[in-house]
Amino acid sequence: MLRKNGHEVAFAAFHGLQGIPITGPDGVVTYPGSSEDAYSQDILPLHYQHFRADLLITLMDAWILDPARLAGMNVAHWMPVDCSPLGSMDRRILDAGPGRPVAMSQFGEAMLRDAGYDALYAPHALDLSVWKPWRTGRPPGRRWAWTAGS
């Protein structure tokens, strides 16, 4: 959607790609991860600078991040929130470093706002008009009762 609206986009992989950046057939660059930091935070500022990024959108738990490594970057934390109230580790990161929280659920947005953050909301979901988790006429798997010998 960002590309459809005229934005240039690059990805930073923190797992599965080492060495040099790769460019896909669509022209999107994926920057490699780091062997020094499990989430590639040590090399992320260099990727941000190389790409001349205007915004870094993290897509992970905020509590994993080190605010000092995000210094000098414009950051939006697109983050899950899975507890009520907002977890103290998420609060620590949001209070200590740059970044605006972006909730991926309405629950997350409510928890962030209840904690005093000016959170944005961008759903993180599947388009069920495209992806069908079950066949027509067959109930979703979690409703099935399996028995021995079935």
Residue, then its C-alpha position, 0 to 999 in steps of 0.5 A: m500500500l505504501r508503494k501504491n501511494g508513491h513511497e519508496v520502501a525497503f526492508a531490513a531483515f534481522h534473520g535469514l539474509q546475511g552479507i549484502p542487500i538484495t534487490g527484488p524484481d520489483g525494485v524493493v531492497t532488502y537489507p541484511g541482518s547482523s551476526e552481532d545483534a539478534y534483531s540487527q539493531d547494530i546495523l539498522p542505523l546504517h541501513y536507515q542512513h544508506f536508504r536515506a529513510d524518512l521513517l523507520i517502521t518497526l514491526m515487532d514487540a517494542w520491548i525488544l528494542d534498544p532506544a539508544r540504537l534508534a537515536g536520530m531516526n524517525v520511528a513508528h513502532w507498529m507493535p502488538v499489545d497483548c496485556s492489560p494494562l500495557g506492559s512495563m517493558d513496552r512503556r520503558i522503551l516508548d518512554a526512553g526512545p524515539g518513536r510513536p506507537v502504532a497499534m495493530s489491534q483495537f485492543g492495543e490502541a486502547m491499552l496504549r491510549d489508556a497508558g497515555y500514548d498518542a497511538l495511531y491504529a493500523p490493523h495488522a490482518l489478513d484480507l479474508s476476501v483473498w485468503k480462505p482459512w477453510r473450504t466452503g461448507r467446512p467449519p474452521g479447524r478449531r471447531w473440529a473435534w478429533t477422536a482416536g481412529s478418525 
